[in-house]
Amino acid sequence: MTSPKTGEILKYQRTGGLFEVKKVTNEFIILYARDGSSQIMTGKGSLDFLFARVSQIETTPKELTAGSKYPVFAGGLPV
């Protein structure tokens, strides 16, 4: 995976949670959960097996999931 851009949404492979990229440096990436419950700092080397890219079509607007406990895909089913 090429280095993600700030604002890009990634799916955490272990839980299926959606995370927004907040900061990208030469060595690490900081991501925040879309529901505001957690944040992750990971090295660029581990990004490929911990996260997957999510297309914008798969996610709902941030405003619609702000009060949601679980991320929701556009189809309305919780992850």
C-alpha positions, -999 to 999 in steps of 0.1 A, spaced: 0 0 0 13 34 -8 14 60 20 -22 72 27 -31 108 26 -45 129 55 -83 124 56 -83 90 39 -104 63 56 -88 29 64 -104 -2 78 -86 -19 107 -84 -56 98 -86 -70 133 -119 -53 143 -133 -39 111 -134 -4 126 -130 26 103 -102 50 110 -94 84 95 -57 93 88 -49 124 108 -11 127 103 15 111 81 52 114 88 83 97 74 81 69 100 46 66 113 9 73 107 -17 85 133 -53 74 128 -85 83 147 -116 61 150 -145 75 131 -166 72 162 -140 90 183 -135 61 206 -97 55 200 -66 64 181 -38 43 167 -2 52 159 15 27 136 47 24 116 45 26 78 59 -10 77 29 -25 95 3 -5 77 -1 -31 49 -12 -60 71 -31 -40 97 -52 -18 75 -71 -19 42 -82 9 20 -119 17 20 -136 34 -9 -157 65 -2 -188 47 -15 -185 21 13 -186 46 41 -214 69 52 -208 106 58 -190 113 92 -220 133 104 -244 103 101 -222 80 122 -210 105 148 -235 91 174 -232 55 163 -213 30 185 -202 10 155 -191 21 120 -219 16 95 -215 9 58 -236 26 32 -259 -4 31 -269 3 67 -254 -29 82 -230 -25 111 -194 -37 106 
